[in-house]
Amino acid sequence: IIMKSEELISRVAEALGKTKAEAKVTIREVFGVVKTAVNSGEDVSIVDFGSFKKGTRAARNGVNPATGAKIQIEEKTVVKFKPSTKFFD
């Protein structure tokens, strides 16, 4: 099951007793702060949730599924998330 942003906003609004508009602003600001920090090379750790950090995915060989031709996939910058030990508790 994939939770879309509107569902997340609704759940947060209900949990906090706020309007959806207020929850939307809060969620977007939190994600914006995390995004800006990680993009600038900072690691972000949220206690009892997990940590985000910038990493790279190495270049590798791949296959074009439409043609079966071998292709070279370039190195890519990615965001890595590591859940805390309490994440699933």
N, C-alpha and C positions, 0 to 999 in steps of 0.2 A: 504494500500500500504506500502510495506517495502522498505526503501531505503538501498541499499547495499553500502558497503564502497567505491566501485569504482564510484558509482553515486555521493556520497558525495565528493569524491576527484575531480571529474570532475566539479561539481558545484562550489566548492571553488576555483579551478584553474581558472575557467572562471570569477568568481566574482572579483578575485584579479589580473587578467591578468598575471598569473604565469603558469608555466608548470605543468602538472599532477604530475611529479616527485617531484617538489618543494612543491606542495600542500600536497602530500602524506607524505612527511617528516614532515611537519608542523603539520598535523592532528595527526599523530602517536605520535609525541612528546607531544602535548597537552594532548591526552588521556593517554599517559604514565605517565605524571606528576600527573594527576588526580588519576589514578589507584594506583600509589605508595603512594601518600598522604593518600588516603582513606584506603588502606591496612595497613598503619602504625597508623591508628586511628585518623587521622586529618579529620576535616570537610572541604569541599571545596565549597566555594560560588562564583559563577560567576554572576556578576551584570547583571540584566535584562535577565538572563537565568534560573538559579536555583541553588540548592545546592545538594551536594552529601555527604552522610555520611554512616558509617558502622553501621549495626544493626544486630539483630538476629531475626530469625523466630522461634517461639516456637515449641517444639516437639508437635506432634498431632497424632491422629489416622487417618488412611486412609484405602482405599480399593484397592487391586490389581485389575485393570480393566480386566485383562486376566482371573483371576481365581475367583474373587469375595471374596477372602480371606481378612480378616481384617489384617492390618499391622500397626506397629508403625513407624512413620516417625520421625527421629531424629531432634534435634535442628540444625539450619543451620545459618551460617554467610551470610548476604546478603548486597548489596549496596542499599541504599534508595535514591531516587531522588525526590526532591520537587521542582516543577517549581515555578519561581518567579511570582509575580502578573502581570508583564509585558510580560510574556512568550507568551501568546496567543494574545497580542495586535498587 
